[in-house]
Amino acid sequence: MHDPDPPFRPVRRQDGYLPLEDLGLIGDGTTAALVGLDGSISWMCLPRFDAEPLFCGLLDHARGGHFTLAPEDLVEARQRYEPDTGVLTTELRSPTGLVRVSDALAVRSGADLADDAPADRAELVRSAVVLAGDVRLRADLEPRGGGQARALFSGLEVRPSRRPDLRLHLRSNRPLSGLCSTHDLQQGDRLDLVLSWGRFHRHHRFDTDAMLRGTADAWRRWMTHMDYSGPEEPLVRRAAITLKMCDDWANGSLVAAPTSSLPAPIGGIRNWDYRYAWIRDAAYAVFALRRIGFRGEADAFLGWVLDAFEYSGRPRIMYGLNGTPVPDEAEDGELEGYRRSAPVRWGNGATDQRQHDVYGEILDCADQWLLSGGEIQPALWTSLAGLADAAGQAWHLPDQGIWEVRSEGRAFTYSAGMCQVALDRAAAIGERLSLPGRIAEWRDSADRLRRLILEQSWDEDAQTLSAHLDGGGALDASLLALPLRRVVPADHPRMVATTTAIAERLSAGDGLLYRYLHTESPDGLAGDEGAFVLCSFWLVDNLIGQGRIEEATELYASLCARASPLGLLSEQIDPSTGAFIGNFPQAFSHIGIIASGVNLARAKAGART
């Protein structure tokens, strides 16, 4: 549970790894790092989110590399964020003393994080101060594959063996004997470390307090734009910051998660690289951020989607952060995987899958872009009209669906629903702006497709809409998203029945939902998986739309209580243990926190008026 002032607790490991709940995220809009309760940074990719990791002990604790700053004989620790910032503090207690480590990926002093522009300094700040007693503080910097160091200016030049392209500089306020050093400190003493890449700082002032203060101030200025008054406000605020740390500020894109290959479940093979930008994730993020005051980020996401589509010349489900194709999927046999869950993968093999929902995602983004004051040039409109025509032909054809199954394709109801969205939004744009195109035909097709979805996917015996257009009664939690995209009203009798069926048959217990049942809907991969967090937030939204406010409130509270003490959520949860699994932190899960909170707040306000 999110706790702004958590108690100390023992550091625990399983198979040599911290639980995901014991990791905190820091970021600067260019990359991100995970800081453990034990003072270790076990994940950081340089110079960008999607680059090869410098530290990836998260995926192999013995060989992956780390940057640890912690007292010897660590007994217990706690972590918390500086309020409304991306600055993380970890307090670590040894038998003889207590030290506080402040961590941040620094941003430029005076930076406006609402700008659609880079604000990073390409610097990781780690500042330790002894709060009580005496501490022997260990500072270990170990890149994956090792590295060499030589004295340079006020610190060390570091040459990672695997990354000759990286020019690293480790500065300190105390002499460093090498990449591994120990420092005997007393109360009030401090050890300041700054790791820089891409440039050296021989003549720059070394002031970690100023860097941390400037970074915190920039985050707090950005948070003044937030407009939210509703349930779980501290967690919603933290979710907004987490999404911002998954945002590529220079390009306006959004990584699905800043990590790769975290398994769902432990020991399984469902290990994917999420450090890329999915069109649907950006679309859902727009809905969430715009509703809590962050219009700049929403517009940046919309602009990125349209730029990427126009640049690529064809609709892709995901792109690299700058709109380029995602690398081919490859396995890394050198790393054992988190808690020995191989394989570790880089790149993503789903990038060229056929997923018909992409037509609706892009056209919905275009519609929102125009409603927010944007413009669409004739050449782009020609391409968008082509997408509407393609959606009108593709809705009944097999694809891999929203969950990117690696089995033979089916005609998914959700995909057909998003083709309906494509037709509906194209018609709306054309009608509003009197643009050329088959406007009346799109409108007629959208209306017919909505009716067809309600009729053709309905299974009378099971009393539910089905995962596939041919009926059959198999369930898929993506059906809960149909009302969210205005395909089917949440209170339509068949949607109400479907909501009930999903809540019962896809239940993983205590409000958690599976995406689908593997026995009913084989996906081409071995093993099962955990409960998918976003699906439960979709259930909250459907309950709200059906007027079941009390049920929605209880479910929302129970989901928010599953957040880590730092207010973070993973992609999935193991129903048997409650443990986080899958990539972490997952943007989709934090979008759910925000969107469902807004929906609940509005529903309760409407009930009072």
C-alpha positions in Angstrom: 0.0 0.0 0.0 1.2 3.5 -0.9 2.7 5.0 2.3 4.3 8.5 2.2 6.0 7.7 5.6 6.6 4.0 5.6 8.2 2.0 8.5 11.6 0.4 8.2 11.5 -3.2 7.1 14.1 -6.0 6.6 15.6 -6.3 3.1 14.4 -9.5 1.6 15.6 -11.4 -1.5 14.3 -14.4 -3.3 16.8 -16.3 -5.5 19.1 -13.3 -5.0 16.6 -10.7 -6.2 14.6 -8.0 -4.5 10.8 -8.2 -5.0 9.6 -5.7 -7.5 7.6 -4.0 -4.7 11.0 -3.0 -3.2 12.1 -1.0 -6.2 11.7 2.7 -6.9 11.7 4.5 -10.2 13.7 7.7 -11.1 13.7 9.3 -14.5 14.6 12.3 -16.5 12.4 12.0 -19.7 15.3 10.3 -21.6 16.0 7.2 -19.5 15.0 5.7 -16.1 16.6 3.7 -13.3 15.3 1.4 -10.6 16.7 1.9 -7.1 16.3 -1.0 -4.6 15.5 -0.9 -1.0 19.1 -2.2 -0.5 20.6 0.9 -2.0 21.4 -0.8 -5.4 20.6 0.5 -8.8 20.0 -2.8 -10.7 18.5 -1.3 -13.9 19.5 1.7 -16.0 19.8 1.9 -19.8 22.1 4.6 -21.3 21.8 6.9 -23.0 18.1 6.2 -23.6 15.2 4.0 -22.4 15.7 1.5 -25.3 19.5 1.3 -25.3 21.5 -1.6 -23.9 21.5 -1.5 -20.1 24.6 -0.3 -18.3 23.2 -2.0 -15.1 20.9 -5.0 -15.4 21.4 -6.9 -12.2 17.6 -7.0 -12.3 18.0 -9.7 -14.9 21.1 -11.4 -13.5 22.2 -10.5 -10.0 25.6 -12.1 -10.4 26.5 -10.9 -13.9 24.2 -8.1 -14.9 25.9 -5.2 -13.1 24.8 -2.7 -10.5 25.6 0.6 -8.8 25.3 0.1 -5.0 25.6 2.7 -2.3 24.8 1.2 1.0 26.2 0.5 4.5 27.9 -2.8 5.2 25.9 -5.2 7.3 22.6 -3.7 6.2 19.8 -4.5 8.7 16.7 -2.7 7.5 15.6 0.1 5.2 12.7 2.2 3.9 12.1 4.3 0.8 9.9 7.3 0.0 9.7 10.0 -2.6 10.2 13.7 -1.9 6.5 14.9 -2.1 5.4 15.6 -5.7 8.8 14.9 -7.2 10.9 12.2 -8.9 13.6 12.4 -6.2 13.8 9.2 -4.2 15.2 8.8 -0.7 16.3 5.5 0.8 17.1 5.3 4.5 19.4 2.3 5.4 20.2 1.1 8.9 23.2 -0.9 9.9 24.0 -2.1 13.4 26.0 1.0 14.0 24.2 3.8 12.2 21.7 5.2 9.8 22.3 6.8 6.4 20.0 8.5 3.9 20.7 8.2 0.2 18.9 10.7 -2.2 18.7 9.6 -5.8 17.6 11.4 -8.9 18.2 11.5 -12.6 18.8 15.2 -12.6 17.0 17.7 -14.8 18.2 21.2 -15.8 17.9 23.9 -13.2 14.8 26.0 -14.0 13.5 23.4 -16.5 9.8 23.5 -17.5 8.8 19.9 -17.6 5.6 20.8 -19.4 7.7 21.8 -22.4 7.8 19.2 -25.2 11.6 19.3 -25.1 14.5 17.6 -23.4 15.3 18.6 -19.8 17.8 16.0 -18.8 21.4 16.7 -17.7 22.7 13.2 -18.5 23.6 12.8 -14.8 22.7 10.4 -12.1 23.0 11.9 -8.6 23.5 9.8 -5.5 24.0 11.7 -2.3 24.4 9.9 1.1 24.4 11.6 4.5 24.8 9.8 7.8 21.9 10.7 10.0 23.0 8.8 13.2 26.0 6.8 14.4 28.9 5.6 12.4 28.6 3.9 9.0 31.0 2.1 6.7 29.5 3.0 3.4 30.2 0.9 0.3 30.1 2.4 -3.2 30.3 -0.2 -5.9 29.9 0.7 -9.6 29.9 -2.4 -11.7 28.7 -2.1 -15.4 27.5 -5.3 -17.1 30.6 -7.0 -18.4 32.9 -5.0 -16.1 34.8 -1.9 -16.8 38.0 0.0 -16.4 38.6 3.2 -14.4 41.3 5.8 -14.3 41.6 9.0 -12.3 40.3 12.0 -14.1 39.5 15.5 -12.8 37.5 15.2 -9.5 36.8 11.5 -10.0 37.1 8.6 -12.4 36.7 8.1 -16.1 34.8 4.8 -16.5 35.1 2.6 -19.6 32.4 -0.1 -19.7 33.8 -3.2 -21.4 30.6 -3.9 -23.4 29.9 -0.2 -24.2 32.9 1.5 -25.8 30.3 4.1 -27.1 29.7 5.3 -23.5 32.0 7.9 -22.0 31.3 7.9 -18.3 32.6 10.2 -15.6 32.1 9.4 -11.9 32.7 12.5 -9.7 32.7 12.5 -5.9 33.3 14.9 -3.0 35.7 12.2 -1.6 38.7 10.4 -3.1 37.7 7.2 -5.0 40.2 4.4 -5.1 38.4 2.6 -7.9 35.0 1.4 -9.0 34.6 -0.3 -5.6 35.4 1.7 -2.5 34.5 2.0 1.2 34.2 5.1 3.3 34.1 5.3 7.1 31.6 8.1 7.9 30.3 9.6 11.1 27.0 11.5 11.9 26.8 14.5 9.6 29.3 13.2 7.1 28.3 12.7 3.4 29.4 11.0 0.3 28.2 12.6 -3.0 28.5 10.8 -6.3 27.5 12.0 -9.7 27.7 9.6 -12.7 27.7 11.5 -16.0 27.6 10.3 -19.6 28.3 12.0 -22.9 30.3 14.8 -21.4 32.9 15.5 -18.7 32.6 18.2 -16.1 36.1 19.4 -15.3 35.1 23.0 -14.8 31.5 22.5 -13.6 30.6 23.3 -10.1 30.1 20.1 -8.0 27.0 20.7 -5.9 24.7 17.8 -5.4 22.4 19.7 -3.1 21.7 22.2 -5.9 21.2 19.5 -8.4 18.7 17.6 -6.2 17.0 20.8 -5.2 16.7 22.0 -8.8 15.3 18.6 -9.9 12.7 18.6 -7.1 11.7 22.2 -7.9 11.2 21.3 -11.5 8.9 18.4 -10.6 6.9 20.5 -8.2 6.4 23.2 -10.8 5.1 20.6 -13.2 2.7 19.2 -10.6 1.1 22.6 -10.1 -0.7 21.9 -13.5 -2.5 18.9 -11.9 -6.2 19.3 -11.4 -7.7 16.4 -9.5 -9.9 16.2 -6.5 -11.1 12.7 -5.9 -10.4 9.3 -4.2 -6.9 8.2 -3.5 -5.5 11.6 -4.4 -1.9 11.0 -3.2 -1.7 7.8 -5.3 -3.2 9.5 -8.3 -0.6 12.3 -8.0 2.2 9.6 -7.8 0.7 7.9 -10.8 0.9 11.1 -12.9 4.6 11.4 -12.0 5.2 7.8 -12.8 3.7 8.2 -16.3 5.8 11.4 -16.8 8.9 9.3 -16.0 7.8 6.8 -18.7 7.5 9.7 -21.2 10.2 10.5 -23.7 10.1 14.3 -23.3 12.0 15.0 -26.5 9.7 13.0 -28.8 6.4 12.9 -26.9 6.3 9.1 -27.0 5.6 6.8 -24.0 7.3 3.5 -23.1 4.9 0.8 -22.1 7.4 0.2 -19.2 11.0 1.1 -18.7 12.1 -2.5 -18.3 12.4 -5.7 -20.4 11.9 -9.4 -19.7 10.4 -9.3 -16.2 8.4 -12.5 -16.2 4.7 -13.1 -15.8 4.7 -15.5 -14.0 8.0 -16.3 -12.3 9.7 -19.2 -14.1 7.6 -18.7 -17.2 8.7 -17.7 -20.7 6.3 -14.7 -21.1 9.2 -12.2 -20.9 8.9 -9.3 -23.3 10.7 -6.0 -24.0 8.4 -3.1 -23.2 10.8 -0.2 -23.8 8.9 1.0 -26.9 5.9 3.1 -27.6 2.6 1.3 -28.3 -0.1 3.4 -30.1 -2.8 2.1 -27.8 -0.8 3.0 -24.7 -0.3 6.5 -25.9 -4.0 6.8 -26.7 -5.1 5.6 -23.2 -2.5 7.9 -21.6 -4.0 10.9 -23.5 -7.4 10.2 -22.0 -6.0 10.0 -18.5 -3.6 13.0 -18.5 -5.9 15.4 -20.3 -8.5 14.9 -17.6 -6.2 15.8 -14.7 -4.8 19.0 -16.3 -1.8 17.8 -18.3 -2.8 19.0 -21.7 0.7 19.5 -23.0 1.7 15.9 -22.4 -1.6 14.7 -24.0 -1.0 16.9 -27.1 2.6 15.7 -27.3 1.4 12.0 -27.3 -1.2 12.8 -30.0 1.4 14.6 -32.1 3.8 11.8 -31.8 1.2 9.2 -32.9 0.4 11.2 -36.0 4.0 11.9 -36.8 5.0 8.3 -36.4 2.1 7.1 -38.6 2.9 9.7 -41.3 6.7 9.0 -41.1 6.3 5.2 -41.4 3.8 5.3 -44.2 1.7 2.5 -42.6 0.1 1.8 -39.3 2.2 -0.1 -36.8 1.1 -1.2 -33.4 4.4 0.0 -31.8 7.3 2.2 -32.7 10.7 3.1 -31.4 10.6 6.2 -29.3 11.5 8.4 -32.2 9.0 6.8 -34.5 11.4 4.3 -36.2 10.7 0.5 -36.4 11.2 -1.6 -33.3 14.3 -3.9 -33.4 13.8 -7.5 -34.2 13.4 -9.7 -31.1 16.5 -11.5 -29.9 17.3 -13.7 -26.9 20.2 -12.9 -24.6 21.7 -16.2 -23.4 24.2 -14.6 -21.1 21.6 -13.5 -18.5 19.7 -15.9 -16.3 16.6 -13.6 -16.1 14.8 -12.2 -13.1 14.6 -15.0 -10.5 16.1 -17.4 -13.1 13.2 -16.8 -15.5 14.8 -17.1 -18.9 14.8 -16.0 -21.7 15.8 -12.4 -21.5 14.7 -10.7 -24.7 15.6 -7.4 -26.5 13.4 -6.0 -29.2 9.8 -7.2 -29.7 8.6 -9.8 -32.2 5.0 -8.5 -32.1 5.9 -5.3 -33.9 4.8 -6.6 -37.3 1.7 -8.4 -36.1 -1.6 -7.7 -37.6 -3.7 -5.9 -35.0 -6.8 -4.2 -36.4 -7.3 -2.0 -33.3 -4.5 0.2 -34.5 -6.9 1.8 -37.1 -9.1 3.0 -34.3 -6.3 4.1 -32.1 -4.8 6.4 -34.7 -8.1 7.9 -35.9 -9.2 8.4 -32.3 -5.9 10.3 -31.7 -6.5 12.4 -34.8 -10.0 13.2 -33.6 -8.7 14.3 -30.1 -5.9 16.2 -31.8 -8.4 18.3 -33.7 -10.6 18.8 -30.7 -7.6 20.1 -28.8 -7.0 22.8 -31.5 -4.6 20.9 -33.7 -4.7 20.9 -37.5 -4.5 18.1 -40.1 -2.9 18.8 -43.4 -4.5 17.4 -46.6 -1.8 14.7 -47.1 -2.3 13.4 -43.6 -6.1 13.4 -44.0 -5.7 11.3 -47.2 -3.8 8.7 -45.2 -6.3 8.8 -42.3 -9.2 8.3 -44.7 -7.3 5.3 -46.1 -7.2 3.9 -42.6 -11.0 4.3 -42.3 -11.4 2.5 -45.6 -9.0 -0.3 -44.4 -10.9 -0.6 -41.1 -14.1 -1.1 -43.1 -12.6 -4.0 -44.9 -10.6 -5.6 -42.0 -13.0 -5.8 -39.1 -14.1 -9.4 -39.8 -10.6 -10.7 -40.6 -8.3 -12.6 -38.2 -5.6 -10.8 -36.3 -3.5 -11.2 -33.2 -5.7 -8.9 -31.0 -4.9 -6.5 -28.3 -3.0 -9.1 -26.2 -0.7 -9.9 -29.1 -1.2 -13.7 -29.1 1.4 -15.8 -30.8 -1.1 -18.4 -32.0 -3.2 -18.4 -35.2 -5.2 -15.3 -35.5 -8.9 -15.0 -34.8 -11.6 -12.3 -35.5 -11.5 -10.6 -32.1 -14.5 -8.6 -30.9 -12.2 -5.9 -29.5 -10.5 -5.5 -32.8 -13.8 -5.2 -34.6 -14.8 -2.7 -32.0 -11.8 -0.6 -32.7 -12.5 -0.8 -36.4 -15.9 0.7 -35.5 -14.0 3.5 -33.6 -11.9 4.1 -36.8 -15.1 4.5 -38.9 -16.9 6.6 -36.3 -14.0 9.0 -35.7 -13.3 9.4 -39.4 -16.9 10.2 -40.1 -16.9 12.7 -37.2 -13.8 14.5 -38.4 -15.1 14.6 -42.0 -18.5 15.9 -40.9 -17.1 18.5 -38.6 -14.6 19.9 -41.1 -16.4 19.1 -44.3 -13.5 17.1 -45.6 -13.5 14.9 -48.7 -14.1 11.2 -48.3 -16.7 8.5 -47.9 -18.2 10.3 -44.9 -21.7 9.0 -45.1 -20.5 5.5 -45.9 -18.2 5.5 -42.9 -21.0 6.7 -40.6 -23.4 4.0 -41.9 -20.7 1.3 -41.6 -19.9 2.4 -38.0 -23.5 2.2 -37.0 -24.0 -1.2 -38.7 -20.8 -2.5 -37.1 -21.9 -1.5 -33.6 -25.1 -3.4 -34.1 -23.3 -6.4 -35.6 -20.9 -6.6 -32.6 -23.8 -6.7 -30.2 -25.5 -9.4 -32.2 -22.8 -11.6 -33.7 -20.5 -11.9 -30.7 -23.4 -12.5 -28.3 -23.7 -16.0 -26.8 -27.2 -16.6 -25.6 -26.4 -19.6 -23.5 -23.5 -18.0 -21.7 -25.3 -14.6 -21.6 -22.2 -12.7 -22.6 -20.5 -11.0 -25.5 -17.7 -13.3 -26.6 -14.0 -12.7 -27.2 -14.5 -13.6 -30.9 -17.0 -12.4 -33.4 -18.2 -15.9 -34.1 -19.5 -16.1 -30.5 -18.8 -19.3 -28.6 -18.9 -17.8 -25.2 -15.2 -17.5 -24.6 -14.4 -14.4 -22.5 -11.8 -11.7 -22.9 -11.4 -8.8 -20.4 -10.8 -6.5 -23.4 -14.5 -6.5 -23.9 -14.6 -4.2 -20.8 -12.9 -1.5 -22.9 -15.7 -1.3 -25.5 -17.7 1.2 -23.4 -14.5 3.2 -22.7 -14.0 3.7 -26.5 -17.7 4.5 -27.0 -18.4 1.4 -29.0 -21.1 0.1 -26.7 -22.8 1.9 -23.8 -21.7 0.5 -20.4 -25.4 0.2 -19.3 -26.5 -1.6 -22.5 -28.2 -4.9 -21.2 -25.7 -7.1 -23.1 -22.7 -5.1 -21.8 -24.1 -5.3 -18.2 -24.4 -9.1 -18.6 -20.9 -9.3 -20.1 -19.5 -7.3 -17.2 -21.1 -9.8 -14.8 -19.8 -12.8 -16.7 -16.2 -11.4 -16.8 -16.3 -10.5 -13.1 -17.3 -14.1 -12.3 -15.5 -16.3 -14.9 -12.3 -14.3 -15.3 -11.9 -13.7 -11.6 -8.5 -14.3 -10.0 -9.9 -13.5 -6.6 -10.3 -10.3 -4.6 -11.1 -8.0 -7.5 -8.3 -9.2 -9.8 -9.0 -10.4 -13.3 -7.3 -12.6 -15.9 -7.2 -11.3 -19.4 -8.6 -14.6 -20.7 -8.6 -18.3 -19.8 -5.9 -20.2 -21.6 -8.0 -23.3 -21.8 -10.7 -21.3 -23.7 -8.4 -19.0 -25.7 -5.0 -20.6 -26.4 -2.4 -18.0 -27.2 0.4 -20.1 -28.6 2.6 -19.8 -25.5 3.2 -22.4 -22.7 2.0 -21.8 -19.2 -0.5 -19.5 -17.6 -0.1 -15.9 -16.3 -1.1 -13.6 -13.5 -3.9 -11.2 -13.2 -3.6 -8.2 -15.5 -4.0 -5.0 -13.3 -5.5 -2.7 -16.0 -8.4 -5.1 -16.6 -9.6 -4.6 -13.0 -9.6 -0.8 -13.5 -11.7 -1.3 -16.6 -14.1 -3.2 -14.4 -14.3 -0.2 -12.1 -15.2 2.0 -15.1 -17.9 -0.3 -16.2 -19.4 -0.5 -12.8 -19.5 3.3 -12.7 -21.2 3.4 -16.1 -23.8 1.1 -14.8 -24.5 3.2 -11.7 -23.0 0.7 -9.3 -21.0 3.4 -7.6 -20.6 1.6 -4.2 -19.2 -1.5 -5.8 -16.9 0.5 -8.0 -15.6 2.5 -5.0 -14.8 -0.7 -3.1 -13.0 -2.3 -6.0 -11.0 0.9 -6.8 -9.9 1.1 -3.2 -8.8 -2.5 -3.1 -6.8 -2.1 -6.3 -5.1 1.0 -5.0 -4.2 -0.8 -1.8 -2.1 -3.2 -3.9 0.3 -0.4 -4.9 3.8 -0.6 -3.4 4.8 1.6 -0.5 6.1 4.0 -3.2 2.8 4.0 -5.1 4.0 1.9 -8.0 2.2 -1.0 -9.8 3.5 -3.7 -12.1 1.8 -5.1 -15.2 0.4 -8.2 -13.4 -0.1 -9.6 -9.9 0.3 -13.2 -8.8 -3.1 -14.0 -7.4 -1.7 -16.7 -5.1 0.7 -14.4 -3.3 -0.2 -10.8 -4.3 3.3 -10.3 -5.6 4.1 -8.1 -8.5 5.0 -9.8 -11.8 5.7 -8.6 -15.3 7.4 -5.4 -16.4 7.6 -2.7 -13.8 6.3 -0.1 -13.4 3.7 -0.5 -16.1 2.3 2.6 -17.7 -1.1 0.9 -18.3 -1.6 0.2 -14.6 -1.0 3.8 -13.6 -3.3 5.0 -16.4 -5.9 2.9 -14.7 -5.3 4.6 -11.3 -5.9 8.0 -12.9 -8.7 7.3 -15.3 -10.8 5.3 -12.8 -10.2 7.9 -10.0 -11.5 10.6 -12.3 -14.5 8.6 -13.3 -15.4 7.9 -9.7 -14.9 11.5 -8.7 -17.2 12.7 -11.5 -19.8 10.0 -10.8 -20.0 11.0 -7.1 -20.1 14.7 -7.9 -23.0 14.0 -10.3 -24.8 12.0 -7.7 -24.6 15.0 -5.3 -26.0 17.5 -7.7 
